[in-house]
Amino acid sequence: MAPRKRKKPVKKVKFQLTRSGIAGIAIVCFCIFLWMFLIGVWAGQSLLYPPVIKNKSSEIVKDSGKGKQILDVIQLEADKKKKIIR
């Protein structure tokens, strides 16, 4: 009978981290996930809302001949002045 060949021992890889190392990795992962969340919100809003077209004007403004002013400016003025109590 032939002698059995011994298998070579398998080298195992070990990672050893301290608590501060684990906390550092957790903070980095949190920042990456927060950044990805913010990019996802920004991309989602840009997909949901249609693009803004500045040259769009309504038919009422074109036919009225008053120009392109759409909103009137409202000015508020105080009726009474405040009294200073000494």
C-alpha positions as CSV (number, residue, x, y, z in Angstrom):
1,M,0.0,0.0,0.0
2,A,1.2,3.5,-0.9
3,P,1.7,5.9,2.0
4,R,-1.0,8.7,2.3
5,K,0.1,12.1,1.4
6,R,-0.4,14.7,4.0
7,K,-2.4,17.8,3.1
8,K,-0.7,21.1,3.5
9,P,-2.2,23.2,6.3
10,V,-4.4,26.0,5.0
11,K,-3.3,29.4,6.0
12,K,-6.2,31.4,7.5
13,V,-6.4,35.2,7.2
14,K,-7.4,37.0,10.3
15,F,-8.4,40.7,10.7
16,Q,-8.1,42.2,14.2
17,L,-9.6,45.6,14.9
18,T,-9.8,47.6,18.0
19,R,-13.0,49.3,19.1
20,S,-11.9,52.6,17.7
21,G,-11.1,50.9,14.4
22,I,-14.6,49.5,14.2
23,A,-16.1,52.9,15.2
24,G,-14.0,54.5,12.4
25,I,-15.3,52.1,9.8
26,A,-18.9,52.6,11.1
27,I,-18.6,56.4,10.7
28,V,-17.1,56.1,7.2
29,C,-20.0,53.7,6.2
30,F,-22.6,56.1,7.7
31,C,-21.2,59.0,5.7
32,I,-21.2,57.0,2.5
33,F,-24.8,55.9,3.0
34,L,-25.8,59.5,3.9
35,W,-24.1,60.8,0.7
36,M,-25.9,58.1,-1.4
37,F,-29.2,59.0,0.2
38,L,-28.8,62.6,-0.6
39,I,-27.8,61.9,-4.2
40,G,-30.9,59.6,-4.5
41,V,-33.2,62.3,-3.2
42,W,-31.7,64.8,-5.6
43,A,-32.0,62.4,-8.6
44,G,-35.5,61.4,-7.6
45,Q,-36.7,65.0,-7.5
46,S,-35.1,65.8,-10.8
47,L,-36.9,62.8,-12.4
48,L,-40.3,63.6,-10.8
49,Y,-40.5,67.3,-11.7
50,P,-40.6,68.4,-15.4
51,P,-37.9,70.7,-16.6
52,V,-38.6,74.5,-16.2
53,I,-39.0,76.3,-19.6
54,K,-38.5,80.0,-19.3
55,N,-39.9,81.0,-22.7
56,K,-43.3,79.7,-22.0
57,S,-46.1,82.4,-21.8
58,S,-49.8,82.0,-21.6
59,E,-52.3,82.8,-24.4
60,I,-53.9,85.6,-22.3
61,V,-50.6,87.5,-22.1
62,K,-50.0,87.2,-25.8
63,D,-53.5,88.4,-26.8
64,S,-53.8,91.3,-24.3
65,G,-51.0,93.4,-25.7
66,K,-50.0,94.6,-22.3
67,G,-46.5,93.1,-22.5
68,K,-45.1,90.1,-20.6
69,Q,-45.9,91.2,-17.1
70,I,-47.8,88.5,-15.4
71,L,-47.8,89.4,-11.7
72,D,-48.6,92.8,-10.2
73,V,-46.4,94.2,-7.5
74,I,-48.2,94.7,-4.2
75,Q,-46.9,97.3,-1.9
76,L,-47.8,97.3,1.8
77,E,-47.5,100.5,3.8
78,A,-48.0,101.0,7.5
79,D,-51.0,103.1,8.5
80,K,-50.0,103.9,12.0
81,K,-46.5,104.5,13.5
82,K,-45.5,102.6,16.6
83,K,-45.4,104.6,19.8
84,I,-42.3,104.5,21.9
85,I,-43.0,104.1,25.6
86,R,-40.4,105.5,28.0
